[in-house]
Amino acid sequence: MVYKRFRVVLIGRVVLLSGTIFLLFYLLLQTAYYAAAFLVTLFILYQITSLVQYVEKTNRDLTRFLDAIKYSDFSQTFVLSGLGSSFSELKQAFNEVIQKFQDARSEKEEHFRYLQTVVQHVGIGLLAYDRTGDVSLINTAARKLLDVPYLRNIEALKGFDERFVEILIDMTAGQRELFKVARDGKEMQIMIYATEFRMQQTRYTLVSLQNIGSELEEKEMEAWQKLIRVLTHEIMNSITPISSLAATTGEMVDDVLDSDGDDEDSLQDIRSALSTIHNRSQGLLTFVDAYRNLTRIPKPTFRIFSVKGLFDDLRLLMQQKIAENKIDLSVEVAPESLELTADRELIEQVTINLLLNAIQAVANGKGSKIRLCSRLDEKGRVLVQVADDGPGMSQEVQDKIFIPFFTTKKSGSGIGLSLAKQIMRLHNGSISVDSAPGKQTVFTLRF
């Protein structure tokens, strides 16, 4: 209907133009009215111009409409006046189509913002990059894990760890990798899982990054605790009656010795043997009870206390041992007003254990030094460090030092540092060691 009216108007204009041209020739050839012929000529030019504009206006609007779709520019509007009522329906259709595209684009942008919000707030790090390493997506969790404010190319992660970049480059769809790296004195175990997708003919690799170190440590500690509970239960069930029986038998032997002096030497040997059994049983009971401590750590009672006050108490407690071994103990708190929110008794227990280990490490040296210090790290977290200039330890020992029952001491139980690690975990903190053989060993408590 629209195009039919357009043809009617167009034919009417052409007929009018033809009639006006015929009139012009008539005036020029049959009359001497040259002024009238001039006016007719001007009228013809006006009609031609108007006709061209009438036709081209529709073409321009159609071109503008198609360009708007091509370049996704849906801010265009089409005025319903200027061409008469014949094109009102066409322009109305243009505006309705543009509005539909605007609504679709708005909905698409809302979905995009929704997905961006979900991706940025998810607790697992997400990183997407193409074959050249250019990063198209990195969420908040990944930036925090990798300690980068922004990331354009994964090559920039070489400062984090070069091996980590190599793993990312070589990752394929469905591949899993467990990567270990030490950051801020704490070991991280990052689980990397990769998948691939294509977008606009470009292949992207999407990897998820999650530090599962704390979860692994927790599961490992739970496994040790379960093992300890089973062992202590069985040992206690066996040793307790043995100890009781040995003590009772010893008493019976005493009665025999008091009543009859015959064969005294043999009875004395029996008594000595039973006494040995009794003493050994008590030793085993003490041994089991010590290991049982690993599963009986009390829940921390958090309160604010002065780190300097804690260090002053520790210096007083260690004063005799420090003097006996002629050790130079230096204490430093920066700033002196530094405070810590923790269970003071448990942290004191951990620090005493570390100081005793340091004293044993430097006991045989001359001019030995132990440094007890506390400060804030670059992220504002409280650090407590115990450092000594003893013989140090190898990397192999450092890897095993916090495992229950592992010890390098002849008389050590192997539970002191395991207890310290559990106590720090209950404080949502960590304990780490950094040792250089022949130079120094530094234990760091990070809250």
C-alpha positions in Angstrom: 0.0 0.0 0.0 2.9 2.3 0.8 4.7 1.7 -2.4 1.4 2.0 -4.4 0.9 5.5 -3.0 4.5 6.2 -3.8 4.0 5.3 -7.5 0.9 7.4 -7.7 2.7 10.5 -6.3 5.7 9.8 -8.5 3.6 9.5 -11.7 1.7 12.6 -10.7 4.9 14.6 -10.4 6.3 13.2 -13.7 3.0 14.1 -15.5 3.1 17.6 -14.0 6.7 18.0 -15.1 6.0 16.7 -18.6 3.1 19.2 -18.9 5.2 22.0 -17.7 8.0 21.2 -20.2 5.4 21.0 -23.0 4.1 24.5 -21.9 7.7 25.8 -22.0 8.2 24.7 -25.7 4.8 26.1 -26.6 5.7 29.5 -25.2 9.1 29.5 -26.9 8.0 28.3 -30.3 4.4 29.7 -30.6 4.5 32.9 -28.6 6.7 35.8 -27.7 6.1 35.6 -24.0 9.7 35.2 -23.0 9.2 36.3 -19.4 6.6 33.7 -18.9 8.9 31.1 -20.5 11.6 32.1 -18.0 9.2 31.6 -15.1 8.1 28.3 -16.4 11.7 27.2 -16.8 12.3 28.1 -13.1 9.3 26.1 -12.2 10.5 23.1 -14.2 13.9 23.3 -12.3 12.1 23.4 -9.0 10.0 20.3 -10.0 13.1 18.4 -11.0 14.9 19.3 -7.8 11.9 18.4 -5.7 11.4 15.1 -7.6 15.1 14.1 -7.1 14.9 15.0 -3.4 11.7 13.1 -3.0 13.2 9.9 -4.5 16.7 10.3 -2.9 15.2 11.0 0.6 13.8 7.5 0.7 17.1 6.0 -0.5 19.1 7.9 2.2 16.8 6.8 4.9 17.1 3.2 3.7 20.9 3.4 3.5 21.0 5.0 7.0 18.8 2.2 8.3 21.0 -0.5 6.8 24.2 1.2 8.1 22.6 1.4 11.6 22.1 -2.4 11.5 25.6 -3.0 10.0 27.5 -1.0 12.6 25.1 -1.7 15.5 24.3 2.0 15.8 20.8 1.9 17.2 20.6 5.5 18.2 19.1 6.4 14.8 15.5 7.7 14.5 13.4 8.3 11.4 11.2 11.3 11.2 7.7 10.5 10.0 7.2 13.8 8.2 8.7 15.3 5.1 7.6 12.8 2.4 3.9 12.9 3.0 1.7 10.2 4.3 2.8 7.7 1.7 5.9 6.8 3.6 4.6 7.1 7.2 4.2 3.3 7.5 7.7 2.6 6.1 9.3 5.0 8.6 7.2 3.6 11.4 8.5 0.1 10.4 12.1 1.4 10.4 11.6 2.9 13.9 10.1 -0.3 15.3 12.9 -2.4 13.9 15.5 0.0 15.5 13.6 -0.2 18.8 13.7 -4.0 18.7 17.4 -4.0 18.1 17.9 -1.5 20.9 15.9 -3.7 23.3 17.9 -6.8 22.2 21.2 -5.0 22.6 20.2 -3.6 26.1 19.2 -7.1 27.2 22.5 -8.5 25.8 24.5 -5.8 27.8 22.5 -6.7 30.9 23.4 -10.3 30.6 27.0 -9.4 29.9 27.2 -7.2 33.0 25.5 -10.0 35.0 28.1 -12.6 33.8 30.9 -10.1 34.5 29.7 -9.6 38.0 29.5 -13.4 38.6 33.0 -14.0 37.1 34.6 -11.2 39.2 33.0 -12.3 42.4 33.6 -16.1 42.1 36.1 -17.4 44.5 38.2 -19.4 41.9 40.7 -17.5 39.8 39.8 -17.4 36.1 42.2 -16.5 33.3 41.5 -16.5 29.5 44.1 -15.9 26.8 44.7 -16.6 23.1 47.6 -18.3 21.4 49.8 -15.2 21.6 49.2 -15.0 25.3 47.1 -11.8 25.2 44.7 -11.9 28.1 41.0 -11.3 27.4 39.7 -12.1 30.9 41.2 -12.1 34.4 38.9 -12.0 37.5 39.5 -10.5 40.9 40.4 -13.9 42.5 43.1 -14.5 39.8 44.6 -11.0 40.3 44.7 -11.5 44.0 46.2 -15.0 43.7 48.9 -13.8 41.2 49.3 -10.5 43.0 48.9 -8.4 39.8 46.6 -5.3 39.5 46.0 -6.0 35.8 47.4 -8.3 33.1 47.7 -7.9 29.3 49.8 -10.8 28.4 50.8 -13.9 30.4 54.4 -13.2 29.7 54.2 -10.5 32.3 53.7 -13.3 34.9 57.4 -14.3 34.6 58.0 -12.0 37.6 55.6 -14.3 39.5 57.3 -17.5 38.3 58.8 -18.4 34.9 57.8 -22.1 35.2 54.2 -21.0 35.8 54.2 -19.1 32.5 55.5 -22.2 30.7 52.8 -24.3 32.2 50.1 -21.9 31.0 51.5 -21.8 27.5 51.6 -25.6 27.2 48.1 -26.2 28.8 45.6 -28.1 26.6 41.9 -28.7 27.0 41.1 -31.0 30.0 44.6 -30.9 31.4 45.3 -30.5 35.1 48.5 -29.4 36.8 49.5 -28.9 40.4 52.0 -26.0 40.7 54.0 -25.2 43.8 55.4 -21.7 44.5 56.6 -19.8 47.5 55.1 -16.3 48.0 55.5 -14.0 51.0 57.2 -16.8 52.9 54.3 -19.1 52.4 54.1 -22.1 50.0 51.1 -22.0 47.6 49.9 -25.1 45.8 47.9 -23.9 42.8 45.6 -26.3 41.0 45.4 -25.4 37.3 42.6 -26.7 35.1 42.3 -25.8 31.5 39.6 -25.8 28.8 39.4 -24.2 25.3 36.8 -22.3 23.4 36.5 -20.4 20.1 35.2 -16.9 19.7 35.2 -15.0 16.3 37.5 -17.6 14.8 40.1 -17.2 17.6 40.9 -20.0 20.0 41.1 -19.1 23.6 42.4 -21.1 26.6 40.4 -20.7 29.8 42.2 -21.8 33.0 40.9 -21.9 36.6 43.4 -21.2 39.3 42.9 -22.3 43.0 45.3 -22.3 45.8 44.5 -25.6 47.5 47.6 -25.6 49.8 45.6 -24.9 53.0 43.0 -27.6 52.1 45.8 -30.1 51.4 47.5 -29.2 54.7 44.2 -29.5 56.5 43.5 -33.0 55.0 47.1 -34.0 55.7 46.8 -32.9 59.4 43.4 -34.7 59.7 45.0 -37.9 58.4 47.8 -37.6 60.9 45.4 -36.9 63.7 43.3 -40.0 62.8 46.4 -42.1 62.7 47.6 -40.8 66.1 44.2 -41.4 67.7 44.2 -45.0 66.5 47.8 -45.6 67.6 47.4 -44.0 71.0 44.2 -45.9 71.6 45.7 -49.3 70.8 49.0 -48.5 72.6 47.2 -47.3 75.7 44.9 -50.3 75.8 48.1 -52.6 75.7 50.4 -50.6 77.9 48.0 -49.7 80.8 47.4 -53.3 82.0 51.1 -54.2 81.5 52.1 -51.3 83.7 49.5 -52.2 86.3 50.5 -55.8 86.3 54.2 -55.0 86.6 53.5 -52.8 89.6 51.4 -55.4 91.3 53.9 -58.2 90.7 56.6 -56.0 92.1 54.6 -55.6 95.3 54.1 -59.4 95.5 57.9 -59.9 95.2 58.4 -57.4 98.0 56.0 -59.4 100.2 58.0 -62.6 99.4 61.3 -61.0 100.2 59.9 -59.7 103.5 58.6 -63.1 104.5 61.4 -65.4 103.4 65.0 -64.6 102.8 65.8 -67.8 100.8 66.7 -67.5 97.2 66.9 -63.8 97.7 69.2 -63.2 94.7 66.7 -64.8 92.3 63.8 -62.8 93.7 65.9 -59.6 93.5 66.5 -60.3 89.8 62.8 -60.8 89.3 62.1 -57.5 91.1 64.7 -55.7 89.0 63.2 -57.1 85.8 59.7 -56.1 86.8 60.9 -52.7 87.7 62.4 -52.3 84.3 59.1 -53.4 82.7 57.2 -50.9 84.9 59.6 -48.0 84.0 59.5 -48.8 80.4 55.7 -49.0 80.4 55.5 -45.6 82.1 57.9 -44.2 79.5 55.6 -45.5 76.7 52.6 -43.9 78.5 54.4 -40.6 78.6 55.4 -41.0 75.0 51.8 -41.7 73.9 50.5 -38.8 76.0 52.9 -36.4 74.3 51.7 -37.4 70.8 48.1 -37.2 72.0 48.7 -33.5 72.4 48.5 -33.2 68.6 44.8 -33.9 68.8 44.0 -31.9 71.9 44.9 -28.3 71.0 42.3 -26.0 72.7 40.3 -23.5 70.6 42.0 -20.1 70.6 40.6 -17.3 72.8 41.3 -14.2 70.8 42.2 -10.9 72.5 44.4 -7.9 71.7 47.8 -7.8 73.4 51.1 -6.0 73.1 53.8 -7.8 71.1 56.4 -6.0 73.1 54.9 -7.2 76.4 54.9 -10.8 75.0 58.6 -10.4 74.0 59.5 -9.0 77.5 58.0 -12.1 79.1 59.8 -14.4 76.7 63.1 -12.7 77.4 62.6 -13.2 81.1 61.6 -16.9 80.7 64.6 -17.6 78.5 67.1 -15.5 80.5 68.7 -18.4 82.3 69.2 -20.7 79.2 70.5 -17.7 77.2 73.0 -16.9 79.9 74.1 -20.6 80.4 74.8 -20.9 76.6 76.4 -17.4 76.3 74.0 -16.4 73.5 73.4 -12.9 72.4 69.6 -12.4 72.2 68.3 -9.3 70.5 64.7 -8.3 70.6 63.1 -5.8 68.2 59.5 -4.6 67.8 58.6 -2.1 65.1 56.7 -0.1 66.0 56.9 -0.6 69.7 53.1 -0.1 70.0 52.5 -3.1 67.7 49.5 -5.2 68.9 48.3 -8.6 67.9 44.9 -10.2 68.1 45.4 -13.9 69.0 45.5 -16.4 71.9 48.4 -15.1 73.9 49.1 -18.4 75.7 49.1 -20.4 72.5 51.4 -17.9 70.6 53.7 -17.8 73.7 53.9 -21.6 73.6 54.8 -21.6 69.9 57.4 -18.8 70.3 59.0 -20.6 73.3 59.3 -23.8 71.2 61.0 -21.8 68.4 63.4 -20.1 70.9 64.3 -23.4 72.5 65.0 -24.9 69.0 67.2 -21.9 68.2 69.1 -22.2 71.5 69.8 -25.9 70.8 70.9 -25.0 67.2 73.6 -22.5 68.4 74.4 -24.0 71.8 77.8 -25.3 70.7 78.9 -22.2 68.9 80.9 -19.1 70.0 79.4 -15.7 69.9 76.1 -17.1 68.8 73.2 -14.8 68.2 69.4 -15.2 68.2 67.1 -12.5 67.0 63.5 -12.2 68.1 61.6 -9.5 66.1 58.1 -8.5 65.0 57.0 -6.0 62.3 54.3 -5.4 59.7 54.9 -6.9 56.2 54.2 -5.0 53.0 50.5 -6.0 53.2 50.1 -4.8 56.8 50.1 -8.3 58.4 51.9 -8.9 61.7 55.1 -11.0 61.4 56.9 -12.6 64.3 60.3 -14.0 63.5 62.9 -16.1 65.3 66.3 -16.2 63.6 69.5 -17.8 64.6 73.0 -18.0 63.1 73.3 -21.8 63.7 74.3 -24.5 61.1 71.0 -24.2 59.2 69.3 -27.0 57.5 69.1 -28.5 54.0 66.1 -28.1 51.7 65.1 -31.7 52.2 64.8 -31.1 56.0 62.9 -27.9 55.5 60.3 -29.7 53.4 59.8 -32.2 56.2 60.3 -30.1 59.3 56.5 -29.6 60.0 55.5 -33.3 59.4 54.5 -34.9 62.7 57.1 -37.3 64.2 59.9 -35.9 61.9 62.9 -34.7 63.9 66.6 -34.2 63.5 67.3 -34.3 67.2 68.4 -37.4 69.0 66.0 -36.8 71.8 63.3 -34.9 69.9 59.7 -36.1 69.7 58.9 -34.4 66.3 55.7 -32.8 67.5 56.8 -29.3 68.5 56.7 -27.7 65.1 53.6 -29.8 64.1 51.8 -28.3 67.1 53.0 -24.8 66.1 51.7 -25.3 62.6 48.3 -26.4 63.9 48.1 -23.5 66.3 48.9 -21.0 63.5 46.2 -22.6 61.3 43.7 -22.1 64.1 44.7 -18.4 64.0 44.2 -18.3 60.2 47.9 -17.7 59.9 51.0 -19.7 58.8 54.4 -20.7 59.9 57.3 -21.0 57.5 61.0 -21.6 57.6 63.8 -20.1 55.5 67.3 -21.6 56.1 70.6 -21.3 54.5 73.1 -24.0 55.5 76.0 -22.6 57.4 74.4 -19.1 57.7 71.1 -18.8 59.4 67.6 -20.2 60.0 64.5 -17.9 60.2 61.1 -19.1 61.4 58.3 -16.7 60.5 54.9 -16.6 62.1 52.5 -14.7 59.7 49.1 -13.6 61.1 
